[in-house]
Amino acid sequence: MRNTRLCPKCGSREVVRVLDRPGRYASGNNIYTSRFENFGKIPVIRYVCANCGYVENWVETSRERDALRHAFSR
Ligand SMILES: [Zn+2]
């Protein structure tokens, strides 16, 4: 969906990329690698099908994925 811009559920091409609002505190959509507010915040980008409403979540950069690997894997 992120790469094809094609909804896997309904086949629509009306897929939109939704950024989280920068600086928002009460975000349910970011992942925090630290317990300190706004430190180690990994943005999660949503891809939403405007036709059927299906949503995918992506951590888009390899630097951010490396930070997640470091913070959560053992
Ligand atoms: Zn769809």
PDB file of the backbone (N, CA, C, O) and the ligand in Angstrom, with CONECT records:
HET     ZN  A 101       1
ATOM      1  N   MET A   1       0.838  -1.205   0.000  1.00  0.00           N
ATOM      2  CA  MET A   1       0.000   0.000   0.000  1.00  0.00           C
ATOM      3  C   MET A   1       0.871   1.253   0.000  1.00  0.00           C
ATOM      4  O   MET A   1       0.607   2.220  -0.715  1.00  0.00           O
ATOM      5  N   ARG A   2       1.929   1.207   0.832  1.00  0.00           N
ATOM      6  CA  ARG A   2       2.839   2.347   0.880  1.00  0.00           C
ATOM      7  C   ARG A   2       3.582   2.495  -0.448  1.00  0.00           C
ATOM      8  O   ARG A   2       3.752   3.606  -0.950  1.00  0.00           O
ATOM      9  N   ASN A   3       4.012   1.391  -1.000  1.00  0.00           N
ATOM     10  CA  ASN A   3       4.800   1.438  -2.231  1.00  0.00           C
ATOM     11  C   ASN A   3       3.932   1.462  -3.476  1.00  0.00           C
ATOM     12  O   ASN A   3       4.279   2.105  -4.467  1.00  0.00           O
ATOM     13  N   THR A   4       2.805   0.764  -3.429  1.00  0.00           N
ATOM     14  CA  THR A   4       1.974   0.645  -4.633  1.00  0.00           C
ATOM     15  C   THR A   4       0.947   1.750  -4.737  1.00  0.00           C
ATOM     16  O   THR A   4       0.459   2.040  -5.829  1.00  0.00           O
ATOM     17  N   ARG A   5       0.603   2.384  -3.598  1.00  0.00           N
ATOM     18  CA  ARG A   5      -0.498   3.344  -3.545  1.00  0.00           C
ATOM     19  C   ARG A   5      -1.803   2.702  -4.032  1.00  0.00           C
ATOM     20  O   ARG A   5      -2.652   3.338  -4.656  1.00  0.00           O
ATOM     21  N   LEU A   6      -1.915   1.409  -3.711  1.00  0.00           N
ATOM     22  CA  LEU A   6      -3.092   0.653  -4.100  1.00  0.00           C
ATOM     23  C   LEU A   6      -3.645  -0.019  -2.845  1.00  0.00           C
ATOM     24  O   LEU A   6      -2.907  -0.704  -2.138  1.00  0.00           O
ATOM     25  N   CYS A   7      -4.927   0.169  -2.564  1.00  0.00           N
ATOM     26  CA  CYS A   7      -5.511  -0.421  -1.359  1.00  0.00           C
ATOM     27  C   CYS A   7      -5.607  -1.935  -1.518  1.00  0.00           C
ATOM     28  O   CYS A   7      -6.186  -2.412  -2.494  1.00  0.00           O
ATOM     29  N   PRO A   8      -5.042  -2.713  -0.563  1.00  0.00           N
ATOM     30  CA  PRO A   8      -5.100  -4.172  -0.669  1.00  0.00           C
ATOM     31  C   PRO A   8      -6.489  -4.729  -0.360  1.00  0.00           C
ATOM     32  O   PRO A   8      -6.767  -5.892  -0.653  1.00  0.00           O
ATOM     33  N   LYS A   9      -7.352  -3.921   0.220  1.00  0.00           N
ATOM     34  CA  LYS A   9      -8.679  -4.408   0.589  1.00  0.00           C
ATOM     35  C   LYS A   9      -9.699  -4.185  -0.520  1.00  0.00           C
ATOM     36  O   LYS A   9     -10.491  -5.077  -0.826  1.00  0.00           O
ATOM     37  N   CYS A  10      -9.684  -3.000  -1.123  1.00  0.00           N
ATOM     38  CA  CYS A  10     -10.723  -2.705  -2.106  1.00  0.00           C
ATOM     39  C   CYS A  10     -10.164  -2.402  -3.494  1.00  0.00           C
ATOM     40  O   CYS A  10     -10.926  -2.264  -4.451  1.00  0.00           O
ATOM     41  N   GLY A  11      -8.829  -2.296  -3.612  1.00  0.00           N
ATOM     42  CA  GLY A  11      -8.229  -2.062  -4.920  1.00  0.00           C
ATOM     43  C   GLY A  11      -8.238  -0.615  -5.375  1.00  0.00           C
ATOM     44  O   GLY A  11      -7.830  -0.317  -6.497  1.00  0.00           O
ATOM     45  N   SER A  12      -8.701   0.297  -4.514  1.00  0.00           N
ATOM     46  CA  SER A  12      -8.750   1.711  -4.879  1.00  0.00           C
ATOM     47  C   SER A  12      -7.351   2.311  -4.940  1.00  0.00           C
ATOM     48  O   SER A  12      -6.450   1.870  -4.227  1.00  0.00           O
ATOM     49  N   ARG A  13      -7.171   3.315  -5.790  1.00  0.00           N
ATOM     50  CA  ARG A  13      -5.903   4.048  -5.846  1.00  0.00           C
ATOM     51  C   ARG A  13      -5.967   5.346  -5.034  1.00  0.00           C
ATOM     52  O   ARG A  13      -5.033   6.147  -5.066  1.00  0.00           O
ATOM     53  N   GLU A  14      -7.068   5.551  -4.310  1.00  0.00           N
ATOM     54  CA  GLU A  14      -7.213   6.768  -3.494  1.00  0.00           C
ATOM     55  C   GLU A  14      -6.550   6.588  -2.137  1.00  0.00           C
ATOM     56  O   GLU A  14      -7.209   6.697  -1.103  1.00  0.00           O
ATOM     57  N   VAL A  15      -5.244   6.311  -2.137  1.00  0.00           N
ATOM     58  CA  VAL A  15      -4.517   6.111  -0.889  1.00  0.00           C
ATOM     59  C   VAL A  15      -3.791   7.404  -0.537  1.00  0.00           C
ATOM     60  O   VAL A  15      -3.017   7.926  -1.340  1.00  0.00           O
ATOM     61  N   VAL A  16      -4.040   7.917   0.659  1.00  0.00           N
ATOM     62  CA  VAL A  16      -3.412   9.166   1.072  1.00  0.00           C
ATOM     63  C   VAL A  16      -2.436   8.908   2.217  1.00  0.00           C
ATOM     64  O   VAL A  16      -2.661   8.038   3.059  1.00  0.00           O
ATOM     65  N   ARG A  17      -1.337   9.688   2.233  1.00  0.00           N
ATOM     66  CA  ARG A  17      -0.307   9.579   3.268  1.00  0.00           C
ATOM     67  C   ARG A  17      -0.591  10.633   4.330  1.00  0.00           C
ATOM     68  O   ARG A  17      -0.638  11.826   4.028  1.00  0.00           O
ATOM     69  N   VAL A  18      -0.778  10.197   5.571  1.00  0.00           N
ATOM     70  CA  VAL A  18      -1.166  11.112   6.642  1.00  0.00           C
ATOM     71  C   VAL A  18      -0.040  11.224   7.656  1.00  0.00           C
ATOM     72  O   VAL A  18       0.300  10.260   8.342  1.00  0.00           O
ATOM     73  N   LEU A  19       0.530  12.416   7.738  1.00  0.00           N
ATOM     74  CA  LEU A  19       1.570  12.694   8.726  1.00  0.00           C
ATOM     75  C   LEU A  19       0.936  13.020  10.060  1.00  0.00           C
ATOM     76  O   LEU A  19      -0.144  13.608  10.123  1.00  0.00           O
ATOM     77  N   ASP A  20       1.617  12.634  11.126  1.00  0.00           N
ATOM     78  CA  ASP A  20       1.197  13.106  12.425  1.00  0.00           C
ATOM     79  C   ASP A  20       1.536  14.590  12.533  1.00  0.00           C
ATOM     80  O   ASP A  20       2.464  15.067  11.878  1.00  0.00           O
ATOM     81  N   ARG A  21       0.789  15.318  13.356  1.00  0.00           N
ATOM     82  CA  ARG A  21       1.090  16.738  13.522  1.00  0.00           C
ATOM     83  C   ARG A  21       2.375  16.914  14.320  1.00  0.00           C
ATOM     84  O   ARG A  21       2.483  16.367  15.418  1.00  0.00           O
ATOM     85  N   PRO A  22       3.353  17.656  13.809  1.00  0.00           N
ATOM     86  CA  PRO A  22       4.603  17.825  14.562  1.00  0.00           C
ATOM     87  C   PRO A  22       4.367  18.568  15.869  1.00  0.00           C
ATOM     88  O   PRO A  22       3.600  19.529  15.913  1.00  0.00           O
ATOM     89  N   GLY A  23       5.020  18.127  16.919  1.00  0.00           N
ATOM     90  CA  GLY A  23       4.930  18.827  18.191  1.00  0.00           C
ATOM     91  C   GLY A  23       3.700  18.501  19.013  1.00  0.00           C
ATOM     92  O   GLY A  23       3.503  19.049  20.098  1.00  0.00           O
ATOM     93  N   ARG A  24       2.874  17.608  18.494  1.00  0.00           N
ATOM     94  CA  ARG A  24       1.693  17.255  19.264  1.00  0.00           C
ATOM     95  C   ARG A  24       2.097  16.378  20.434  1.00  0.00           C
ATOM     96  O   ARG A  24       2.872  15.437  20.268  1.00  0.00           O
ATOM     97  N   TYR A  25       1.580  16.680  21.617  1.00  0.00           N
ATOM     98  CA  TYR A  25       2.004  15.935  22.801  1.00  0.00           C
ATOM     99  C   TYR A  25       1.241  14.641  22.990  1.00  0.00           C
ATOM    100  O   TYR A  25       1.844  13.586  23.189  1.00  0.00           O
ATOM    101  N   ALA A  26      -0.062  14.707  22.930  1.00  0.00           N
ATOM    102  CA  ALA A  26      -0.882  13.541  23.237  1.00  0.00           C
ATOM    103  C   ALA A  26      -1.101  12.691  21.996  1.00  0.00           C
ATOM    104  O   ALA A  26      -2.233  12.430  21.590  1.00  0.00           O
ATOM    105  N   SER A  27       0.004  12.267  21.409  1.00  0.00           N
ATOM    106  CA  SER A  27      -0.112  11.486  20.194  1.00  0.00           C
ATOM    107  C   SER A  27      -0.220  10.011  20.505  1.00  0.00           C
ATOM    108  O   SER A  27       0.577   9.470  21.272  1.00  0.00           O
ATOM    109  N   GLY A  28      -1.185   9.371  19.923  1.00  0.00           N
ATOM    110  CA  GLY A  28      -1.282   7.930  20.085  1.00  0.00           C
ATOM    111  C   GLY A  28      -0.540   7.187  18.998  1.00  0.00           C
ATOM    112  O   GLY A  28      -0.486   5.957  19.003  1.00  0.00           O
ATOM    113  N   ASN A  29       0.029   7.926  18.070  1.00  0.00           N
ATOM    114  CA  ASN A  29       0.534   7.254  16.878  1.00  0.00           C
ATOM    115  C   ASN A  29       2.045   7.215  16.769  1.00  0.00           C
ATOM    116  O   ASN A  29       2.571   6.582  15.854  1.00  0.00           O
ATOM    117  N   ASN A  30       2.757   7.866  17.664  1.00  0.00           N
ATOM    118  CA  ASN A  30       4.203   7.781  17.633  1.00  0.00           C
ATOM    119  C   ASN A  30       4.672   6.684  18.581  1.00  0.00           C
ATOM    120  O   ASN A  30       3.952   6.275  19.493  1.00  0.00           O
ATOM    121  N   ILE A  31       5.890   6.221  18.344  1.00  0.00           N
ATOM    122  CA  ILE A  31       6.487   5.241  19.241  1.00  0.00           C
ATOM    123  C   ILE A  31       7.626   5.933  19.983  1.00  0.00           C
ATOM    124  O   ILE A  31       8.454   6.608  19.373  1.00  0.00           O
ATOM    125  N   TYR A  32       7.660   5.760  21.295  1.00  0.00           N
ATOM    126  CA  TYR A  32       8.696   6.414  22.084  1.00  0.00           C
ATOM    127  C   TYR A  32       9.741   5.406  22.521  1.00  0.00           C
ATOM    128  O   TYR A  32       9.415   4.382  23.121  1.00  0.00           O
ATOM    129  N   THR A  33      11.002   5.698  22.219  1.00  0.00           N
ATOM    130  CA  THR A  33      12.086   4.826  22.647  1.00  0.00           C
ATOM    131  C   THR A  33      12.677   5.297  23.957  1.00  0.00           C
ATOM    132  O   THR A  33      13.653   4.729  24.446  1.00  0.00           O
ATOM    133  N   SER A  34      12.084   6.338  24.527  1.00  0.00           N
ATOM    134  CA  SER A  34      12.548   6.861  25.800  1.00  0.00           C
ATOM    135  C   SER A  34      11.325   7.261  26.606  1.00  0.00           C
ATOM    136  O   SER A  34      10.270   7.554  26.044  1.00  0.00           O
ATOM    137  N   ARG A  35      11.473   7.273  27.949  1.00  0.00           N
ATOM    138  CA  ARG A  35      10.324   7.696  28.741  1.00  0.00           C
ATOM    139  C   ARG A  35      10.232   9.212  28.826  1.00  0.00           C
ATOM    140  O   ARG A  35       9.275   9.743  29.390  1.00  0.00           O
ATOM    141  N   PHE A  36      11.216   9.914  28.272  1.00  0.00           N
ATOM    142  CA  PHE A  36      11.168  11.367  28.285  1.00  0.00           C
ATOM    143  C   PHE A  36      10.354  11.884  27.103  1.00  0.00           C
ATOM    144  O   PHE A  36      10.509  11.431  25.969  1.00  0.00           O
ATOM    145  N   GLU A  37       9.500  12.825  27.397  1.00  0.00           N
ATOM    146  CA  GLU A  37       8.603  13.364  26.379  1.00  0.00           C
ATOM    147  C   GLU A  37       9.370  13.965  25.202  1.00  0.00           C
ATOM    148  O   GLU A  37      10.312  14.733  25.396  1.00  0.00           O
ATOM    149  N   ASN A  38       8.973  13.623  24.014  1.00  0.00           N
ATOM    150  CA  ASN A  38       9.546  14.156  22.777  1.00  0.00           C
ATOM    151  C   ASN A  38      11.037  13.878  22.601  1.00  0.00           C
ATOM    152  O   ASN A  38      11.716  14.537  21.813  1.00  0.00           O
ATOM    153  N   PHE A  39      11.532  12.894  23.345  1.00  0.00           N
ATOM    154  CA  PHE A  39      12.910  12.468  23.124  1.00  0.00           C
ATOM    155  C   PHE A  39      12.844  11.020  22.658  1.00  0.00           C
ATOM    156  O   PHE A  39      12.216  10.181  23.303  1.00  0.00           O
ATOM    157  N   GLY A  40      13.477  10.740  21.571  1.00  0.00           N
ATOM    158  CA  GLY A  40      13.406   9.386  21.034  1.00  0.00           C
ATOM    159  C   GLY A  40      12.060   9.084  20.410  1.00  0.00           C
ATOM    160  O   GLY A  40      11.614   7.937  20.404  1.00  0.00           O
ATOM    161  N   LYS A  41      11.412  10.115  19.883  1.00  0.00           N
ATOM    162  CA  LYS A  41      10.090   9.917  19.281  1.00  0.00           C
ATOM    163  C   LYS A  41      10.226   9.417  17.844  1.00  0.00           C
ATOM    164  O   LYS A  41      10.883  10.050  17.018  1.00  0.00           O
ATOM    165  N   ILE A  42       9.611   8.297  17.559  1.00  0.00           N
ATOM    166  CA  ILE A  42       9.634   7.739  16.217  1.00  0.00           C
ATOM    167  C   ILE A  42       8.263   7.990  15.572  1.00  0.00           C
ATOM    168  O   ILE A  42       7.256   7.453  16.034  1.00  0.00           O
ATOM    169  N   PRO A  43       8.221   8.795  14.520  1.00  0.00           N
ATOM    170  CA  PRO A  43       6.924   9.058  13.890  1.00  0.00           C
ATOM    171  C   PRO A  43       6.417   7.845  13.117  1.00  0.00           C
ATOM    172  O   PRO A  43       7.173   7.176  12.413  1.00  0.00           O
ATOM    173  N   VAL A  44       5.135   7.581  13.264  1.00  0.00           N
ATOM    174  CA  VAL A  44       4.495   6.504  12.519  1.00  0.00           C
ATOM    175  C   VAL A  44       3.578   7.147  11.475  1.00  0.00           C
ATOM    176  O   VAL A  44       2.636   7.861  11.818  1.00  0.00           O
ATOM    177  N   ILE A  45       3.860   6.889  10.223  1.00  0.00           N
ATOM    178  CA  ILE A  45       3.098   7.489   9.133  1.00  0.00           C
ATOM    179  C   ILE A  45       1.954   6.558   8.748  1.00  0.00           C
ATOM    180  O   ILE A  45       2.138   5.351   8.595  1.00  0.00           O
ATOM    181  N   ARG A  46       0.775   7.142   8.595  1.00  0.00           N
ATOM    182  CA  ARG A  46      -0.387   6.346   8.225  1.00  0.00           C
ATOM    183  C   ARG A  46      -0.700   6.505   6.744  1.00  0.00           C
ATOM    184  O   ARG A  46      -0.611   7.594   6.179  1.00  0.00           O
ATOM    185  N   TYR A  47      -1.067   5.396   6.143  1.00  0.00           N
ATOM    186  CA  TYR A  47      -1.573   5.400   4.774  1.00  0.00           C
ATOM    187  C   TYR A  47      -3.026   4.980   4.853  1.00  0.00           C
ATOM    188  O   TYR A  47      -3.339   3.879   5.305  1.00  0.00           O
ATOM    189  N   VAL A  48      -3.906   5.853   4.417  1.00  0.00           N
ATOM    190  CA  VAL A  48      -5.333   5.632   4.568  1.00  0.00           C
ATOM    191  C   VAL A  48      -5.990   5.524   3.193  1.00  0.00           C
ATOM    192  O   VAL A  48      -5.760   6.363   2.322  1.00  0.00           O
ATOM    193  N   CYS A  49      -6.793   4.505   3.006  1.00  0.00           N
ATOM    194  CA  CYS A  49      -7.577   4.393   1.783  1.00  0.00           C
ATOM    195  C   CYS A  49      -8.792   5.304   1.914  1.00  0.00           C
ATOM    196  O   CYS A  49      -9.622   5.133   2.807  1.00  0.00           O
ATOM    197  N   ALA A  50      -8.880   6.281   1.002  1.00  0.00           N
ATOM    198  CA  ALA A  50      -9.982   7.231   1.068  1.00  0.00           C
ATOM    199  C   ALA A  50     -11.280   6.608   0.581  1.00  0.00           C
ATOM    200  O   ALA A  50     -12.349   7.192   0.758  1.00  0.00           O
ATOM    201  N   ASN A  51     -11.206   5.456  -0.018  1.00  0.00           N
ATOM    202  CA  ASN A  51     -12.416   4.799  -0.505  1.00  0.00           C
ATOM    203  C   ASN A  51     -13.065   3.920   0.563  1.00  0.00           C
ATOM    204  O   ASN A  51     -14.260   4.050   0.828  1.00  0.00           O
ATOM    205  N   CYS A  52     -12.275   3.012   1.188  1.00  0.00           N
ATOM    206  CA  CYS A  52     -12.894   2.077   2.137  1.00  0.00           C
ATOM    207  C   CYS A  52     -12.475   2.331   3.582  1.00  0.00           C
ATOM    208  O   CYS A  52     -13.094   1.795   4.501  1.00  0.00           O
ATOM    209  N   GLY A  53     -11.428   3.146   3.803  1.00  0.00           N
ATOM    210  CA  GLY A  53     -11.039   3.473   5.173  1.00  0.00           C
ATOM    211  C   GLY A  53      -9.971   2.584   5.766  1.00  0.00           C
ATOM    212  O   GLY A  53      -9.616   2.747   6.934  1.00  0.00           O
ATOM    213  N   TYR A  54      -9.451   1.651   4.999  1.00  0.00           N
ATOM    214  CA  TYR A  54      -8.381   0.787   5.510  1.00  0.00           C
ATOM    215  C   TYR A  54      -7.130   1.616   5.812  1.00  0.00           C
ATOM    216  O   TYR A  54      -6.785   2.518   5.049  1.00  0.00           O
ATOM    217  N   VAL A  55      -6.441   1.306   6.937  1.00  0.00           N
ATOM    218  CA  VAL A  55      -5.272   2.085   7.363  1.00  0.00           C
ATOM    219  C   VAL A  55      -4.073   1.166   7.568  1.00  0.00           C
ATOM    220  O   VAL A  55      -4.188   0.096   8.167  1.00  0.00           O
ATOM    221  N   GLU A  56      -2.918   1.603   7.060  1.00  0.00           N
ATOM    222  CA  GLU A  56      -1.652   0.946   7.361  1.00  0.00           C
ATOM    223  C   GLU A  56      -0.749   1.929   8.090  1.00  0.00           C
ATOM    224  O   GLU A  56      -0.822   3.135   7.856  1.00  0.00           O
ATOM    225  N   ASN A  57       0.102   1.416   8.972  1.00  0.00           N
ATOM    226  CA  ASN A  57       1.061   2.251   9.697  1.00  0.00           C
ATOM    227  C   ASN A  57       2.483   1.872   9.305  1.00  0.00           C
ATOM    228  O   ASN A  57       2.815   0.691   9.210  1.00  0.00           O
ATOM    229  N   TRP A  58       3.337   2.903   9.075  1.00  0.00           N
ATOM    230  CA  TRP A  58       4.714   2.637   8.652  1.00  0.00           C
ATOM    231  C   TRP A  58       5.701   3.533   9.396  1.00  0.00           C
ATOM    232  O   TRP A  58       5.474   4.731   9.569  1.00  0.00           O
ATOM    233  N   VAL A  59       6.797   2.924   9.830  1.00  0.00           N
ATOM    234  CA  VAL A  59       7.972   3.690  10.243  1.00  0.00           C
ATOM    235  C   VAL A  59       8.849   3.770   9.004  1.00  0.00           C
ATOM    236  O   VAL A  59       9.344   2.749   8.525  1.00  0.00           O
ATOM    237  N   GLU A  60       9.047   4.981   8.481  1.00  0.00           N
ATOM    238  CA  GLU A  60       9.503   5.086   7.106  1.00  0.00           C
ATOM    239  C   GLU A  60      11.010   5.086   6.892  1.00  0.00           C
ATOM    240  O   GLU A  60      11.467   4.649   5.836  1.00  0.00           O
ATOM    241  N   THR A  61      11.795   5.557   7.846  1.00  0.00           N
ATOM    242  CA  THR A  61      13.230   5.639   7.563  1.00  0.00           C
ATOM    243  C   THR A  61      14.003   4.527   8.261  1.00  0.00           C
ATOM    244  O   THR A  61      13.613   4.058   9.330  1.00  0.00           O
ATOM    245  N   SER A  62      15.100   4.114   7.645  1.00  0.00           N
ATOM    246  CA  SER A  62      15.907   3.040   8.221  1.00  0.00           C
ATOM    247  C   SER A  62      16.570   3.495   9.518  1.00  0.00           C
ATOM    248  O   SER A  62      16.821   2.680  10.406  1.00  0.00           O
ATOM    249  N   ARG A  63      16.854   4.797   9.632  1.00  0.00           N
ATOM    250  CA  ARG A  63      17.434   5.323  10.868  1.00  0.00           C
ATOM    251  C   ARG A  63      16.457   5.134  12.034  1.00  0.00           C
ATOM    252  O   ARG A  63      16.855   4.758  13.136  1.00  0.00           O
ATOM    253  N   GLU A  64      15.179   5.400  11.772  1.00  0.00           N
ATOM    254  CA  GLU A  64      14.167   5.229  12.815  1.00  0.00           C
ATOM    255  C   GLU A  64      13.957   3.750  13.141  1.00  0.00           C
ATOM    256  O   GLU A  64      13.757   3.388  14.300  1.00  0.00           O
ATOM    257  N   ARG A  65      14.004   2.903  12.124  1.00  0.00           N
ATOM    258  CA  ARG A  65      13.850   1.464  12.372  1.00  0.00           C
ATOM    259  C   ARG A  65      15.042   0.927  13.158  1.00  0.00           C
ATOM    260  O   ARG A  65      14.879   0.034  13.990  1.00  0.00           O
ATOM    261  N   ASP A  66      16.238   1.459  12.907  1.00  0.00           N
ATOM    262  CA  ASP A  66      17.417   1.071  13.685  1.00  0.00           C
ATOM    263  C   ASP A  66      17.234   1.455  15.149  1.00  0.00           C
ATOM    264  O   ASP A  66      17.597   0.697  16.048  1.00  0.00           O
ATOM    265  N   ALA A  67      16.663   2.647  15.383  1.00  0.00           N
ATOM    266  CA  ALA A  67      16.427   3.098  16.760  1.00  0.00           C
ATOM    267  C   ALA A  67      15.440   2.168  17.468  1.00  0.00           C
ATOM    268  O   ALA A  67      15.607   1.878  18.653  1.00  0.00           O
ATOM    269  N   LEU A  68      14.423   1.702  16.759  1.00  0.00           N
ATOM    270  CA  LEU A  68      13.451   0.773  17.332  1.00  0.00           C
ATOM    271  C   LEU A  68      14.109  -0.568  17.661  1.00  0.00           C
ATOM    272  O   LEU A  68      13.877  -1.153  18.719  1.00  0.00           O
ATOM    273  N   ARG A  69      14.927  -1.031  16.732  1.00  0.00           N
ATOM    274  CA  ARG A  69      15.646  -2.294  16.939  1.00  0.00           C
ATOM    275  C   ARG A  69      16.509  -2.206  18.191  1.00  0.00           C
ATOM    276  O   ARG A  69      16.559  -3.130  19.003  1.00  0.00           O
ATOM    277  N   HIS A  70      17.182  -1.080  18.322  1.00  0.00           N
ATOM    278  CA  HIS A  70      18.067  -0.866  19.449  1.00  0.00           C
ATOM    279  C   HIS A  70      17.277  -0.803  20.757  1.00  0.00           C
ATOM    280  O   HIS A  70      17.715  -1.332  21.778  1.00  0.00           O
ATOM    281  N   ALA A  71      16.115  -0.157  20.720  1.00  0.00           N
ATOM    282  CA  ALA A  71      15.348   0.082  21.945  1.00  0.00           C
ATOM    283  C   ALA A  71      14.552  -1.157  22.395  1.00  0.00           C
ATOM    284  O   ALA A  71      14.374  -1.374  23.594  1.00  0.00           O
ATOM    285  N   PHE A  72      14.083  -1.954  21.452  1.00  0.00           N
ATOM    286  CA  PHE A  72      13.107  -2.984  21.829  1.00  0.00           C
ATOM    287  C   PHE A  72      13.548  -4.433  21.629  1.00  0.00           C
ATOM    288  O   PHE A  72      12.936  -5.338  22.195  1.00  0.00           O
ATOM    289  N   SER A  73      14.586  -4.672  20.844  1.00  0.00           N
ATOM    290  CA  SER A  73      14.981  -6.067  20.648  1.00  0.00           C
ATOM    291  C   SER A  73      16.070  -6.438  21.650  1.00  0.00           C
ATOM    292  O   SER A  73      16.792  -5.575  22.150  1.00  0.00           O
ATOM    293  N   ARG A  74      16.175  -7.719  21.930  1.00  0.00           N
ATOM    294  CA  ARG A  74      17.216  -8.155  22.831  1.00  0.00           C
ATOM    295  C   ARG A  74      18.098  -9.187  22.146  1.00  0.00           C
ATOM    296  O   ARG A  74      19.049  -9.685  22.749  1.00  0.00           O
TER     297      ARG A  74
HETATM  298 ZN    ZN A 101      -9.672   0.567   0.228  1.00  0.00          ZN2+
END
